């Protein structure tokens, strides 16, 4: 599960990032394409990506931003070396990094969308969102976010589930909502480092011009 190309070390809403999906040529093979992190349907302003990078599995079939991609079974896998969550166990927010304990790439269940404009040089734009699920009972993921907040986590797929997820035409997401085992994950504090310049080519949308990225788990 590898994608070539150069991408920012950390991906925020509006940035370009790779996804894996079933090839559009009808071959049934996997293809890696670059998309905007944050789903932007054809009817929406590009700034919507600030709010549509996560889709709650409980409501993804109903929300206007996601329901077209869901009904069309436009599923993808978002490869990630790691993701970040805020821990408040010290009394203040401390960023933590979560990755596979064996250092393998994580595969996050996602949906993708296409529009004829909005990409670099106003070319067609592929955009995507990550699916999330409740994590109140997850041994590791329940440690993150404010104490009073619902605990959430991305829908992490086992490699054995990749083909099923991508090819599935089921209307239910339930078969994929088995919590990823805590012992398979490695977590550690990862305070934010000073920002470095990012080339414009990695920020195709105006949404990326905001000075600070929004909270990772802001969801529509």
Kinemage of the C-alpha trace (Angstrom):
@kinemage 1
@onewidth
@group {chain A} dominant
@subgroup {mainchain}
@vectorlist {calphas} color= white
{ca unk a 1} P 0.000 0.000 0.000
{ca unk a 2} L 2.386 2.659 -1.270
{ca unk a 3} L 1.876 5.928 -3.118
{ca unk a 4} L 4.606 7.891 -4.800
{ca unk a 5} L 4.933 11.657 -4.883
{ca unk a 6} L 5.878 14.301 -2.360
{ca unk a 7} L 3.514 15.455 0.349
{ca unk a 8} L 3.808 17.595 3.509
{ca unk a 9} L 4.975 15.718 6.589
{ca unk a 10} L 1.679 16.594 8.275
{ca unk a 11} L -1.602 16.941 6.419
{ca unk a 12} L -4.200 19.527 7.434
{ca unk a 13} L -7.592 20.265 5.838
{ca unk a 14} L -7.128 21.699 2.361
{ca unk a 15} L -3.782 19.995 1.806
{ca unk a 16} L -3.278 17.421 -0.909
{ca unk a 17} L -2.704 13.855 0.241
{ca unk a 18} L -2.789 10.383 -1.338
{ca unk a 19} L -5.701 7.974 -1.230
{ca unk a 20} L -6.203 4.480 -2.611
{ca unk a 21} L -9.363 3.642 -4.537
{ca unk a 22} L -10.629 1.297 -7.239
{ca unk a 23} L -9.330 2.538 -10.599
{ca unk a 24} L -11.802 4.483 -12.686
{ca unk a 25} L -10.791 2.640 -15.889
{ca unk a 26} L -12.941 -0.356 -14.993
{ca unk a 27} L -9.985 -2.686 -14.504
{ca unk a 28} L -10.809 -3.303 -10.855
{ca unk a 29} L -7.213 -2.568 -9.933
{ca unk a 30} L -6.162 -0.214 -7.141
{ca unk a 31} L -4.925 3.239 -8.009
{ca unk a 32} L -3.318 5.931 -5.914
{ca unk a 33} L -4.597 9.445 -6.556
{ca unk a 34} L -4.014 12.782 -4.906
{ca unk a 35} L -6.992 14.436 -3.273
{ca unk a 36} L -7.891 17.360 -1.052
{ca unk a 37} L -8.187 16.445 2.631
{ca unk a 38} L -11.753 17.528 3.326
{ca unk a 39} L -14.653 16.585 1.078
{ca unk a 40} L -15.926 19.308 -1.245
{ca unk a 41} L -19.037 18.353 -3.271
{ca unk a 42} L -19.677 20.101 -6.587
{ca unk a 43} L -22.228 22.452 -5.023
{ca unk a 44} L -19.996 23.597 -2.151
{ca unk a 45} L -17.496 26.370 -1.603
{ca unk a 46} L -13.928 25.121 -1.461
{ca unk a 47} L -13.635 26.375 2.112
{ca unk a 48} L -15.949 23.558 3.182
{ca unk a 49} L -12.885 21.316 3.468
{ca unk a 50} L -12.237 22.949 6.857
{ca unk a 51} L -15.231 21.047 8.238
{ca unk a 52} L -15.571 17.867 6.148
{ca unk a 53} L -12.300 16.025 6.700
{ca unk a 54} L -14.041 13.698 9.171
{ca unk a 55} L -17.383 11.978 8.633
{ca unk a 56} L -19.208 10.381 11.537
{ca unk a 57} L -20.012 6.774 10.623
{ca unk a 58} L -23.359 7.140 12.401
{ca unk a 59} L -24.589 9.900 10.054
{ca unk a 60} L -22.453 9.658 6.905
{ca unk a 61} L -25.360 8.333 4.822
{ca unk a 62} L -27.512 11.352 5.701
{ca unk a 63} L -25.243 14.397 5.723
{ca unk a 64} L -25.439 16.481 2.516
{ca unk a 65} L -21.655 16.697 2.201
{ca unk a 66} L -21.177 12.922 2.198
{ca unk a 67} L -24.364 11.173 1.127
{ca unk a 68} L -23.657 11.314 -2.644
{ca unk a 69} L -20.270 9.636 -2.213
{ca unk a 70} L -21.796 7.118 0.193
{ca unk a 71} L -24.669 6.207 -2.116
{ca unk a 72} L -22.281 5.871 -5.079
{ca unk a 73} L -19.982 3.619 -3.001
{ca unk a 74} L -17.032 5.922 -3.677
{ca unk a 75} L -14.869 4.353 -1.025
{ca unk a 76} L -11.182 4.831 -0.480
{ca unk a 77} L -8.397 4.032 1.942
{ca unk a 78} L -6.424 6.896 3.441
{ca unk a 79} L -2.847 5.709 4.104
{ca unk a 80} L -1.221 7.354 7.103
{ca unk a 81} L 1.971 6.824 9.020
{ca unk a 82} L 0.270 8.241 12.098
{ca unk a 83} L -2.377 10.628 13.360
{ca unk a 84} L -2.515 13.012 16.304
{ca unk a 85} L -4.856 13.484 19.245
{ca unk a 86} L -4.926 15.900 22.211
{ca unk a 87} L -4.491 14.424 25.694
{ca unk a 88} L -5.713 16.381 28.732
{ca unk a 89} L -4.392 13.993 31.365
{ca unk a 90} L -1.858 16.590 32.506
{ca unk a 91} L -4.544 19.247 32.844
{ca unk a 92} L -3.719 20.927 29.536
{ca unk a 93} L -3.765 19.826 25.924
{ca unk a 94} L -0.704 17.833 24.898
{ca unk a 95} L -0.496 16.491 21.374
{ca unk a 96} L 0.063 12.735 21.112
{ca unk a 97} L 1.042 10.690 18.077
{ca unk a 98} L -0.693 7.373 17.364
{ca unk a 99} L 0.798 4.875 14.903
{ca unk a 100} L 0.926 1.164 14.224
{ca unk a 101} L 3.078 -0.600 16.799
{ca unk a 102} L 4.845 -2.507 13.997
{ca unk a 103} L 5.443 0.768 12.100
{ca unk a 104} L 3.309 -0.393 9.181
{ca unk a 105} L 1.116 2.131 7.400
{ca unk a 106} L -2.356 2.667 8.846
{ca unk a 107} L -5.310 2.257 6.519
{ca unk a 108} L -8.219 4.577 7.355
{ca unk a 109} L -11.652 4.017 5.799
{ca unk a 110} L -12.667 6.997 3.697
{ca unk a 111} L -14.936 8.330 0.963
{ca unk a 112} L -13.923 10.334 -2.093
{ca unk a 113} L -15.706 12.868 -4.277
{ca unk a 114} L -14.998 14.469 -7.674
{ca unk a 115} L -15.797 17.888 -9.098
{ca unk a 116} L -14.890 19.440 -12.436
{ca unk a 117} L -13.235 22.538 -10.970
{ca unk a 118} L -11.418 23.631 -7.831
{ca unk a 119} L -8.154 21.750 -8.159
{ca unk a 120} L -4.708 23.248 -8.901
{ca unk a 121} L -4.975 25.634 -11.861
{ca unk a 122} L -8.757 25.143 -11.546
{ca unk a 123} L -8.544 21.625 -12.920
{ca unk a 124} L -10.824 18.825 -11.657
{ca unk a 125} L -10.579 18.175 -7.939
{ca unk a 126} L -10.706 14.894 -6.051
{ca unk a 127} L -11.466 15.346 -2.358
{ca unk a 128} L -11.890 12.897 0.483
{ca unk a 129} L -12.971 12.427 4.068
{ca unk a 130} L -12.059 9.963 6.833
{ca unk a 131} L -14.728 7.973 8.633
{ca unk a 132} L -14.795 8.067 12.433
{ca unk a 133} L -16.445 6.004 15.137
{ca unk a 134} L -17.170 6.194 18.843
{ca unk a 135} L -14.208 5.300 21.058
{ca unk a 136} L -15.680 5.687 24.562
{ca unk a 137} L -14.776 2.067 25.361
{ca unk a 138} L -11.457 1.862 23.517
{ca unk a 139} L -8.622 1.241 25.978
{ca unk a 140} L -6.272 3.705 24.270
{ca unk a 141} L -8.397 6.174 22.337
{ca unk a 142} L -10.683 6.992 25.268
{ca unk a 143} L -7.694 8.740 26.866
{ca unk a 144} L -7.829 11.591 24.373
{ca unk a 145} L -9.928 14.747 24.011
{ca unk a 146} L -11.443 16.773 26.820
{ca unk a 147} L -12.887 14.689 29.676
{ca unk a 148} L -16.416 15.891 28.934
{ca unk a 149} L -16.209 15.219 25.165
{ca unk a 150} L -17.298 12.107 23.327
{ca unk a 151} L -14.282 10.010 22.411
{ca unk a 152} L -13.758 9.436 18.697
{ca unk a 153} L -11.267 7.593 16.529
{ca unk a 154} L -10.786 6.955 12.816
{ca unk a 155} L -12.182 3.753 11.362
{ca unk a 156} L -8.922 1.817 11.104
{ca unk a 157} L -9.060 -1.129 8.730
{ca unk a 158} L -7.172 -4.377 9.016
{ca unk a 159} L -5.260 -5.217 5.805
{ca unk a 160} L -7.599 -8.187 5.362
{ca unk a 161} L -10.504 -5.712 5.143
{ca unk a 162} L -9.076 -3.432 2.444
{ca unk a 163} L -10.546 -5.171 -0.593
{ca unk a 164} L -13.882 -5.751 1.129
{ca unk a 165} L -14.156 -2.072 2.028
{ca unk a 166} L -13.246 -0.839 -1.438
{ca unk a 167} L -15.496 -3.252 -3.318
{ca unk a 168} L -18.417 -3.369 -0.898
{ca unk a 169} L -21.790 -2.143 -2.078
{ca unk a 170} L -23.444 -2.680 1.288
{ca unk a 171} L -25.465 0.201 2.692
{ca unk a 172} L -24.306 -0.583 6.226
{ca unk a 173} L -20.923 0.355 7.620
{ca unk a 174} L -21.351 -1.831 10.697
{ca unk a 175} L -19.103 -4.705 9.506
{ca unk a 176} L -16.149 -2.314 9.486
{ca unk a 177} L -16.680 -0.763 12.907
{ca unk a 178} L -14.743 -3.289 14.951
{ca unk a 179} L -12.369 -1.272 17.166
{ca unk a 180} L -8.727 -1.572 16.152
{ca unk a 181} L -6.955 -3.394 18.975
{ca unk a 182} L -5.151 -1.046 21.360
{ca unk a 183} L -2.132 -3.366 21.572
{ca unk a 184} L -1.591 -2.889 17.835
{ca unk a 185} L -1.129 0.852 18.327
{ca unk a 186} L 1.807 2.840 19.649
{ca unk a 187} L 1.177 6.234 21.267
{ca unk a 188} L 3.581 8.868 22.537
{ca unk a 189} L 3.673 12.616 23.248
{ca unk a 190} L 4.479 14.631 20.138
{ca unk a 191} L 4.411 18.377 20.892
{ca unk a 192} L 3.922 20.516 17.830
{ca unk a 193} L 7.168 21.722 16.289
{ca unk a 194} L 7.723 25.162 14.826
{ca unk a 195} L 6.042 25.510 11.461
{ca unk a 196} L 8.079 25.434 8.287
{ca unk a 197} L 7.188 26.833 4.917
{ca unk a 198} L 5.037 24.638 2.687
{ca unk a 199} L 5.130 24.977 -1.082
{ca unk a 200} L 1.968 26.282 -2.669
{ca unk a 201} L 1.700 23.102 -4.738
{ca unk a 202} L 0.847 21.217 -1.560
{ca unk a 203} L -1.936 23.667 -0.664
{ca unk a 204} L -4.334 23.740 -3.593
{ca unk a 205} L -7.174 25.447 -1.766
{ca unk a 206} L -7.692 28.734 -0.003
{ca unk a 207} L -8.725 26.848 3.105
{ca unk a 208} L -5.065 25.992 3.667
{ca unk a 209} L -4.175 29.658 4.097
{ca unk a 210} L -5.550 29.838 7.634
{ca unk a 211} L -2.765 30.247 10.182
{ca unk a 212} L -3.766 27.399 12.477
{ca unk a 213} L -5.344 24.068 11.536
{ca unk a 214} L -8.676 23.282 13.187
{ca unk a 215} L -9.069 20.544 15.763
{ca unk a 216} L -8.496 17.155 14.145
{ca unk a 217} L -11.836 15.794 15.266
{ca unk a 218} L -14.087 18.649 14.249
{ca unk a 219} L -16.833 16.863 12.337
{ca unk a 220} L -19.827 17.792 10.258
